[in-house]
Amino acid sequence: MDGYAAAEAVVEARWQAVRDDGGEQVELLEAAYGEPRLRSWFPWISMGELHFSRCTESPWTWDVPYVHPAIGGPYLVAGPLRNQVVGPAATADEAIALVVQHLPADWGPAFFGDREALAAHEAETRRDRASEGQDST
């Protein structure tokens, strides 16, 4: 199994576990799972907040906005840093839409590994693209 297939399997298993354990967050979890970009990332819940990691292992990434729900709504979308607020949302669908609006277009599915391995992979990819650009001039 290659890294992409392994990451996909880990992410899908995690989504299943989070959805099975969702408690009062069922509406929010289903809205997030229904969004293809977020469904391709590793979900985790901490202090009642729904987070998304671009890698499959701890330590997770902290570069994606997260959702802080109140039971039955409304929701607050924040982050990626704790002191950043994206905005309030009246429904789970609105909260997920706010998260997606604040994502870079070029982020792909979850990386198999931790955030340090992801950072190294992204740096190598940037170097490769830069050298390809130099070769074509």
C-alpha positions in Angstrom: 0.0 0.0 0.0 1.5 3.4 -1.0 1.4 6.5 1.1 -1.7 7.9 -0.6 -3.7 4.7 -0.1 -2.5 4.4 3.5 -3.4 7.9 4.3 -6.8 7.5 2.7 -7.5 4.3 4.7 -6.4 6.0 8.0 -8.5 9.1 7.3 -11.6 7.1 6.4 -11.3 4.9 9.5 -10.9 8.0 11.7 -14.0 9.6 10.1 -15.9 6.5 10.9 -14.8 6.5 14.5 -15.5 10.3 15.0 -18.9 9.9 13.4 -19.7 6.9 15.6 -18.7 8.9 18.7 -20.2 12.2 17.6 -22.6 12.7 20.5 -24.4 16.0 20.0 -22.2 17.0 17.1 -23.9 14.7 14.5 -25.1 17.5 12.3 -21.7 19.2 12.3 -19.8 16.0 11.6 -22.2 15.0 8.7 -21.8 18.5 7.2 -18.0 18.2 7.4 -18.0 14.7 6.0 -20.1 15.9 3.1 -17.5 18.4 2.1 -14.9 16.5 -0.1 -11.9 18.6 0.9 -12.5 18.2 4.6 -13.4 14.5 4.2 -9.9 13.9 2.8 -8.3 15.2 6.0 -7.9 13.6 9.4 -10.7 14.9 11.8 -10.2 15.2 15.5 -12.2 16.6 18.3 -10.7 18.4 21.3 -12.6 20.4 23.9 -15.7 19.9 21.8 -14.1 21.6 18.8 -13.9 19.9 15.4 -10.4 20.2 13.9 -9.0 18.9 10.6 -5.4 17.8 10.2 -3.6 17.6 6.9 -1.6 14.7 8.2 -2.6 11.3 9.7 -0.3 11.2 12.7 0.2 13.2 15.9 1.4 15.9 16.1 -1.5 17.1 13.9 -1.4 20.2 11.8 -2.8 23.4 13.2 -3.2 25.3 9.9 -6.9 24.7 9.1 -9.8 26.7 10.7 -11.8 24.7 13.2 -15.4 24.8 14.5 -16.5 25.4 18.0 -20.1 24.2 18.3 -22.7 25.0 20.9 -25.3 22.3 21.3 -27.8 22.9 18.6 -25.8 25.8 17.2 -24.8 28.5 16.6 -21.2 27.7 15.7 -18.0 29.7 15.8 -15.4 29.2 13.2 -11.9 30.1 14.4 -8.3 29.6 13.7 -6.2 28.2 12.6 -4.6 29.9 15.7 -6.5 30.2 18.9 -6.6 34.0 18.8 -8.1 34.1 15.3 -11.8 34.2 14.7 -13.2 33.6 11.2 -16.8 34.2 12.2 -20.1 32.9 13.6 -22.4 30.5 11.7 -26.0 29.8 12.5 -25.9 26.2 11.1 -23.5 23.4 10.7 -23.5 23.8 6.9 -22.7 27.5 7.2 -19.8 26.7 9.6 -18.3 24.2 7.2 -18.7 26.6 4.3 -16.7 29.2 6.3 -13.9 26.7 7.0 -13.8 25.8 3.3 -13.7 29.5 2.2 -10.5 30.0 4.2 -8.5 27.1 2.7 -5.7 27.5 0.2 -6.8 26.0 -3.1 -3.6 24.0 -3.6 -3.9 21.8 -0.4 -4.4 18.2 -1.3 -5.6 15.2 0.8 -4.0 14.1 4.1 -0.4 13.2 4.1 0.6 9.8 5.7 2.8 10.9 8.6 3.0 13.7 11.1 3.2 17.5 10.6 7.0 17.5 10.5 7.0 14.9 7.7 4.3 16.9 5.9 6.4 20.1 6.1 9.5 18.3 4.8 7.4 16.8 1.9 6.0 20.2 1.0 9.4 21.8 1.1 10.8 19.1 -1.2 7.8 19.6 -3.5 8.4 23.4 -3.7 12.1 22.8 -4.4 11.2 20.3 -7.2 8.8 22.8 -8.7 11.3 25.6 -8.5 14.0 23.5 -10.2 11.5 22.5 -12.9 10.8 26.1 -13.5 14.5 26.9 -13.8 15.0 24.0 -16.3 12.3 25.3 -18.6 13.8 28.8 -19.0 
